[in-house]
């Protein structure tokens, strides 16, 4: 599961273009968005 999370994280980061995000506020938005994606992803995995 941990490897899967790591894979998901790198995927999300690449999709969102993590390197382009500047400033603390943007980072917080990015983290919120990431957490939502993880929650959705986790629900999908658990429902299988």
N, C-alpha and C positions, 0 to 999 in steps of 0.2 A: 504493500500500500504506500509505503514511504517513497519508493522509487516512482510509483505512479504519480504521486503528488509533485515530486520533483520535475517529472516530465511535463505535467500540466502547467506548473509554474513557468518553466522555460518557454513553453508554447504561448502562454498568455502574455508573458513579457515580450516575446518577439512580435506577437500580433499587435500589441499596443505600442510597439516601438519605444520600449522603456528608455533607451538612450536619449530620446528626443524630449523627454519630460524634464522640465526645469522648475525649480521652486518647490517649496514645502507644500503649498496648497495643492498644486498639481499632483504631487506625490501622494498626498492624502486621498485625492480623488481616485488615483490609480489603485491604491490599496483597497478602497471601498469597492471599486469595480471588480477587482481581483477576488475579494472575499465573496461577493455575490456570485461570481462565476464558479468559485470553488463549491459554494453551497448547492448550486444547481447541479453541478457535476457529481457531487457526492450523493445527492438524492437519486440521480439517474443510476449511479453504480449500485446503490443499495437496493433499488427497486428491481434489479436484474436477478 
